[in-house]
Amino acid sequence: MKNVRLLELLAPARDAETAIAAIDHGADAVYIGADSFGARAAARNPVKDIADVVQYAHRFGVRVYVTLNTILYDNELNAAASLIKRLYDAGVDALIVQDMSILQMDIPPIDLHASTQTDARTPEKIAMLAKAGFSQIVLPREFSLDEIRRATDAASPAAIEVFVHGALCVCYSGDCQAGAILAGRSANRGECPQICRLSFRLTDEQGRDVKLPDGASAERHWLSTADMNRIDYLGDLADAGATSFKIEGRLKPAAYVKNVTAAYSLALDRLIAQSEGRYARASFGRTELNFTPDPARSFNRGFTPYFLTPAHTAKIPSWQSPKWIGLPAGKTIGRSGNGLRVKTSCELHNGDGLGYFDPNGKFTGFRINRVDGDIIYPAPGSTVPSKPGVQLYRNNDAAGEAALARRDTGRRSIGVNVVLRNDRIGRIIIDASDERGCAITVCTDEIYTDIARSEQTGPRRRIMERISDTIYRLDNLDDRLGTIFIPAKALAALRRRALDALDRSWAIRYNRRPRKPADIPSDLFKGLTTSYHDNIANSAAEHFYTTHGAKVAGHAVEVDKPHGKVRVMTTRYCLRRSMGACLRGKNAGLLPDRLWLDAPIGRLELKFDCDNCRMQVYTDIP
């Protein structure tokens, strides 16, 4: 079909088991970290495990991307090149990378995707990455629909990948130096300490707590944002040019990945069904679920579409808590001995986790040991509300988590159409074709001409349907054998041969996309003077910039720590705007013009770039 755009649901995987769960629950591609150089140091996997994922994924046409998106040091370049070669040999489809040194390496022609860590926030940077040979570019989470459209034009023919669900980096990704400078743990090295999730006091120039318009405490999680949820906007994103829809969460457990992937897969199927042939899925197979997915039941900090449209900009902060509050579960009535009497709004179970906000606004959680009617008995040592009328939230549904932990929550299968016939001399033949476009023919060596004493159509169908232990399902069977008798054992053996032949046919047909040739003009960076924001941490990356016209005047903070007043974050989220005190609005006076965030980890100054509607975060380094 002409002009059909393939859409890809890209799911995270902390390990091989989670990757396979994502595939079974509807992912068209998965991204996973190798044993080093990935931006989630806590989600590392041996190449052998990744090879196992590749073997399983490719049977469905699902692609496997490996995150190699940290900045690299000079003494790591050879190890990174060696790892890339091993990943290529393992069958990996693409690497998601940040460091430009990889473009200088002698590596196999593996496809390269530009990580969101490359900070492609302008059409010019996006065009540069496309010319450099990246076939897919991961856009900043902050982009609006109009910016995604412009990015699509700038990137052509490279594909555009956008985040659709999960945790948000409040800073432009790749340009956050807060962790490296304040905590000695660099996000660009896979060790983000999540400075943005800390509790800060909002203060003035003298360090005094700012009096807030709502009268609440000045101590909140001021840089913490809600989680992204764009499940209702997939059509808008596709129309804007995006073809890959990415779920964040390489540290998330399999239950989270199953639930969220399944929900987005169903939404993508609905979009495609309504697209009148404009869109199709990028992989094959049908997923059958034994649960109803709901992203709201998995970890989240509240949801926001982020800056997708102007109307969404007020729905961003998650100031109360960086934790998952959960869903409303009821209200307290009062104490009952060692228990707590509650009026519930959902069925509670032993092992559930509940939480509430104490009088100081701090979220406090506890676990239920036992439920007895309307009385819950908390685990020993728990702090529970003593007053009636306190709202309780459930952030751990023990029964729901147990259900998602089962292995049979979802099954993915490839549809097969089969013709069962015989030839002139009596050999039994299976002609099989599948939804991937494979078509094979197998036949028996033996000749069968005996006439059956009873009806055989039903028994033969039952034999052909016994494939639930494979990746296949029988969609259609055209049985033309009539009254010919073939022993069940012989027909089962022929069926196995047919499925094996389909496997081999697809293995021949599957092709990895080779790396896109680079077309980098020598003056690509003419007029650019780099700073620590460009994250140059090795000589190969420096060579890449200088040979294309740039002047290197600064290196990554991980190798050359700056001094003085240093900008450690640039955010599209603006604290003033979220509080209704924009400096260009009528309520600017609700807050002091100059603001700081204070915490034991350090003092941060907030500056407001109103011309570009950005907030910048600075710290002083001796």
N, C-alpha and C positions, 0 to 999 in steps of 0.2 A: 504494500500500500504506500502511495506516494505521500511525502510531506508529513509522515507520522513522526512525532517526537517521542523518544523513549524517556520515561521518567524513572528515576532511581531513588528508592528509599534506602538511605545509608544508616546502618545501625552500629552502635558501639559494642565492643567486646573486650572485657578485661582479661579473658582467657579463652581457650579453645572450646570449653563447654558452653560458655555464654555465646560465643560466635555461632555455634551450631544451633543453639536455642533461637538466636535472632533469625537465622535462615529458616528454621522450621516455622517461625511465626510471621514470615512475610517480608524479610529484608531482601532487597535487590543487590545490596553490597554490604560488606561489613568492614570496619576499620579496627585494627588491633595493633598493639605495640609489640616490638621485638624485644630481645633481651638487653637492649641499650639504645640510647639516643632518641627515646620517645618522650613527649612532653607530659607523660604521666609515669613518673619513676616507679610508682607502686603498681603498675599494670604491665609487667614484663613477661614475655613468653619466649621459650626456646624456639628456634627455627623449625625443629622437628614438629612441634605442636602446630605451628602455623602451616606447615606442609599438610598436616592432617586436615586442617580447616579448608585449605585450598582444594584438596581432593574431594571433600564433601560438597563444598560450595559450587564448584565448577559443574557438577552434574546437573544443577539447576540453572546454569548460566549466571550464577551469583558471583560477583567479583570480590576480590579480597585486596584491601589496601592496608599497607603497613605504615604506621606513623613513625617517621624518622625526622621529627620536627623540632629538635633542640638546636641551639647554636653549638658549633663544634670548636674544640681547641686544636691547635696544631698537632699535638701529640695523639689526637684521636682520628685524624683524617684517614690514615691507612686502615685502622680498625673499621671505620665507617664504610670505606670502599669494599673491604672484605665482606662485611655484613650484607651489603647491597648485592654482591655477587651470590651469596648463599641464598638470599631471599628470592632472587631471580631464578636460581636453580630449583627452588621450592615451588615455583609456579605463581608467585605473587603477581597480581595484575598491575599494581601501581604503588608508588611511594608518596606519602604526604610529607613535604619537606619545607623547611624554613631557610636553612643556611645555603647561601649562594655558592659555597665551595663545592657542593655536589655537582654543579654545572661544569666544574673544572676537572672532575675526576674521570679516570679511565674505567668506566663501568659498563655493564651490559645495557642494551637498549630498552630498559624498563621504563614504563610510562611514569611521568612525574606530575604530581598535583601540588599546587602552591598552597601551603597551609594558611589558615587565617593568621598565623604568627608572622606571615610576610607583610601584614598590615597594608593590604591593598585598598586603601581608603579613597584613592583618587582614580579617575579614568586613565590618567597618564601612567600610574603605577600598574594598573591592571593591564594596559596595553603592553607595557614593558615585560611583564611576566609572561604574557602570551607569546611575545616575540622570542623570549628566552627559551621557549620549548616546553612550557607547562601546558598540558592538555586540559586541565581542570583547575579552576581558581576558586578558592574558598573565600567568600566575601566576609567582611566584618559583620558582626551580628547587628550593628547599629543601622544598617542600610534601610532606607525606605523603599517602597515599590518603585518610585521614580529613579532612585539611585541604582536599583537593581537593573532597571531598563537601560540606563546609561552604561552600566558595567557590562551588560550583555553585548552592547554595540562595541564597546572598547575591546572586549576580550576576543571577539570573533576571530578564528573559528573555535577557540577554546570554550569548553563548557563552563557553566556557572553553578557553583554549589552554595547552598544557603543553609544556615541553621534553622531548624523549625521547632526544636523542643529541648528543654533541659536548662541547666545552670547558665547564668550569664556572667561573663567577665565585665565588670563595670568599666574597666579601662579598655581602650583599643588593644586587641590581642597582639602580642609581640612587642608592644611599646609600654609594658608595665615593668618598671624597675623597683617598685615598692618592696617586693619580697627580698630581692637581692641586696638592696641598700639597708633596709630596716631590720631584716631578720637573717641575712646571710643565706637565704634560700631563694634561688632564682626560678621564676616561672619559665624562663627561656631555657632552663636546664632541666625542666621536668620536676621541679621541687617547690611549686607554688605554696607558700604558707597561708594563703587566703587572708591577706591583710584586710581586704575589703569586707570580710565577714566579722571583723572585730567590733567591739563596743567602743565608741568614742564619745567624749564630751564635746559638745559644740560650744566654742568659746570665742571671746572677742580678743582684741590685740593684747590686752593685759592678762589674758588667761582666765577671765571671769566667765562663768556659765552664762550663756545667752538665754534671756527670757523668751520662751517660745509663745507664739500666738495662742496655741491650744492649752497653755499652762502646764504641759507635761514636762517630765524630766528632760534635761539637756543631754542626758546620756542615753544614746541609742546606737543602733547599728547603722550609722548614717551612710555608709558606702555600700550597704547590702541591697541588692536588687531582687525582685521576684524572679521566678523562673520563666523562661520563654515557653509559650504554647501557641503555635500557629496552625493547629489542626483544622481550623475553620477557614484558613486563608491559602490552602494549597493551590487552589485554582488561580487566585490572584498572583501567587508567586510564579506559577507555570506561565501564565500569560505575560508576566514581566520578563520571562526568558530563562528562569532557573530550571535546571533539569535534574539536579541532585538535591535531595532533601535530607538534611543531616540531623540525627538525634544525638545530642551531647550525652556523655556519660560513660567513659571508659573505666571509671571506678565503681560503677553501679553493679549491683548483684544481678544474677540471671533473672530473678522474678521481675525486677524493674524493667529489664530489657524486653522480656516476653510481653508484658502488659502494654508498654508504650509502643513497641514495634507493631504489635497486632492492631492496636487502635489506629495508628497512622496508615498501616497497610490497607485496612478496610476503608479508610477515608480516601486513600489514593485510588482504590478500586472504584469507589463511587464517582470520583472525579473523572476517571477514564471512561466509565460507562456513559457518562453524560456529555462526553467531549465530541461526539459524532465523528469518531475516528481520528481526531487530531493527536491524541496521546495513546501510548501503550506502555506497559510495564517493561522494564529493562531486563527482566529475568523471566524464568518459566516456573510453572508449578502452581498448584492451588493449595492454600492452607486451610485446614479444617481445625477449628478451635473447640474446646470443651468448656470455655469460660467466656464471659462477656468483658472485653477489655475496657478499662476506664482510666485514663491518665491521672485523674484526680485522686485515685486510690493508691498511687505510688508517690514516693518522696517528692515533695515540691515545697517551695516557699511562697505559694500563691502564684498566679499565672499572669503574664502580660504578653501581648503581641510585640512588645517593645516599640520601636519607632516606625513600624511598618506604614502607618498613616499618621497624619498630624493629630488625629483624635486620640491616639494611644499614648501620648507622651505623659499623661498624668497617672498612668497605671503601672508605674515602674518600681517604686521603692518597696523594700521589705524591712522596715526599720525595727519592728518589734522583736524579731528573732531571726537569726540565720538558719534556724532549725526548721524541720517540718512540723508545723503545728498540728496538721491533720484535719479531719472532717468533724463537724459538730456531732457529739455523741450523747448529749443530755446535760442536765443541770443537777447540782447537788441539792438534796433536801435537808440533810443533816447527818450527824454521826449516829452510829448504832453499834455500841460496844467497840470492837476492833474494826468494824466495818464502816462503810460510807453508803448511806442511802441516797439513791439517785433516781431521777426521772429521766429515763433514757429515750433517745430518739432513734436508736438502732439497737440491734441485738449484740450484747457484749459477750465475750468468751474468756475463759481462763487463758492467761498469757497475753491478753491484749495490753497495749501500751496506751496510757491516757496522759493528757497534759492540761495545764490551765495557767492563766496569768495571775500571779500573786498581786497583792495591793500595790507593789512597787513597779508593776508592769513586767516583771521577769517571768519568762515562761519556765515552768517547772513540770517535770514528768515523773510518772511512776508506773509500775507494772501491776496488773491484776493477778493475784494468786488464785482467787476463786470467786465465782459469781453465784449468788443464791437469791433468786428472785430479783428484787429491786435493791439488794445490798451487794456491794462489791467489797472484797477483802484485799487491800493492797499488800504488796510484798513487804516483809519486815523492814523497818527502817525508812519507809517511804514518807515523804512530806506531802500531806494531802490537805485540801482546803477544809477549814473548820466551819465556815459560814454557809448558810443555804443560798441558793441562787447563783452559784459560781458555774460559769459555762465550762464544760469539759469537752476536750477534743480527743479523738482517737487517731493516733499517728502510727499505730502498729496493729493491724488486724490479723491476729494469730491464725484464725481459720482461713482467711484469704491468702495469707503468705504460705500456709501449708499447702493449699490447693495449687498455688503457682509453682511450688517447689516440686510438684510431681513431674515426671518425665513425659506424661501423655497429654500435656496441656495443648499441644498443637502438633499436627502432622502435615507435612508438605509432600505433595505427590505430583508426578508427571502423568498426564493423561495419555492413554494408548488406545489406538483403534486396531482391531485384529480381524483378519479374514482367515477362517479355518477351512481348508479345502484339500482335495487330493488330486494327483495327476493321473495321467492315462494308465500308468502301470501300477498305481495303488499306493504310492508314497504319500504320507500325510504332510501337508505344507501349512506353515504359518506365515502370512504376510502381516507385518506389524509396522505401524507408523505412529510417531508421537508428536506432541505439540512443539517440540524443538525443531521439527523439520526432518528428523531422521526417519528413514524407511529401510526395512530389511526383510529378507526372506530366508527361512530355514526349513529344512525338510528332514524326514526320517530316512534312515538307510533301509529300514525294513519296509516290506510291502504289506498293506492291510486291505483285504478284500472281503473278509467275513461280514455277514449281515448280522446285526444285533438282534437279540430276542426281545428287547424292550426299548422304549423310547430313550434316546441318548442326548438330546439337546440340553436338557436340564443338567444332567451329570457333567457334561462337557463344559457348560458355562461355569458350574461351581469350581471345577478344576482350574479354569482360566482365571477365575476371580481370586484365587488363593495367592495373592501377591502383596498382601499388606505388610509383609516383612521386607519389602523392597521399597524403592522410591517411586514405584509405578502404581497406577490404578487403571482398571479396565473401564474405558468410557463406552466403547461400542464393540460388540462381537457379531460378526457376520458368519454364521456357521453354515457351511455349504456341504457338510459331509453326509447329510441325510441319515440313512440307516446303517452306514459303515460303522463297524465296531473297532475301537482302538483302546487297548488297556489303559486304565487310569495312570499307571506308573509311566507308560511310554508317553502319554500326552503331557504329563507333568514335566518330564525330562525335556520334551520339545519346547514347552513354555519357558523353562529356565534358559535354554539355549537362545530363544528369541530375545529375552530380556538382556542377556549377556551381549548379544549382537548389537542391541540398541545402545548399550553402554559404550561398546567399542566404536560404534559409528559416531556417537556424540564426542568421544574423546578425540577423534580425528577432526571433527568439524570445529571444535572450540578453538578460538584464536585469541591470544592476548593482543591488545593494542600496542604496537611499538611506540617508543618515545617519539614525540613530535619533533621534527627537525627545528633547530634554533635558527632564528633570523635576526641576529642582534646587530644593529648598526654600531659602528665603532664610537659614534658620538652620542650614544643613548643617554649617558649621564652628563652630558656637557653642561657645565654651569653648576653641577651639584657639589656641594661640600658636605661630606658626611659628618655625623655626630654620633654620640652614643646611642641615639634613637635608631640608627641603622643596624645595630647589633652585629657589627663586624668583629669576629673573635678569632680569626685565623688568617694566615697569609694567603691562602687560596681565595677566600672571599674578598680580601683586599685587592688581590690581583684582578678579580672579576670586575670590581668597580673601577679601578684605575685604567685598565685596558679599554674601558668603554667610556672614558671621558671624565670620570669623577675625580675630585680631590679628596683624599682621605685625611680628615682632620680630627677624627674621633673614633674610638673603638667602644665595643660593648662594655658596660659597667662591670661585667664579670671578669674582664681582663685589665681594665684601666679605670679604676674608681674615680669618679669626678669629685670636685670639692665646691663648696659654696652653696648657693641656693640652687637646688636641682629639681627639675620637674620629673616626678616619678610616675605620674598618671595623666592621661588626657581622656576625659569622659564626655560622652554625649549626654549622659544623665547629669542633670543639674539640680543640686540640692535646693537652691533658691526657687527654681521654677516648680519643683515638686511640692514646696511649701507655700506656693502662691505668692512669693516675694521676689519675682523677677525684677532685676535692676531697671528694666525698661517698662515695667508695669506700674500701675497706680499704687500697688501695695509694697513697693520696694522698701519702704521704711519699717516694715514689720520686722526686719532683721538688720543688724549693723552691716555697713557696706563691706567690711573686711571680716572674714570668718576663719577660724582655725578648728581643727579636730585634734583633741588631746587624748592620748592613751599611754599606758606604760611603755609601749613599744616606740613611741616618739610623738612629736608634735608636727602636724601637717597644716600647711597654709593652703586655703582655697582661693583660687583666682578665677575670675569669670570673664571669658572671652565672648562678650555679647555679640560682636560682629558675626562670629561663626557659630554662636549658640553652643559653646563648649565650656566645660569646667575643667580647670587644671589643678593638679595637686602637687605641691612643692614641699620639700624638706630641706633643712640646712645640714650640710655635711662639713665637719671641721677640716 
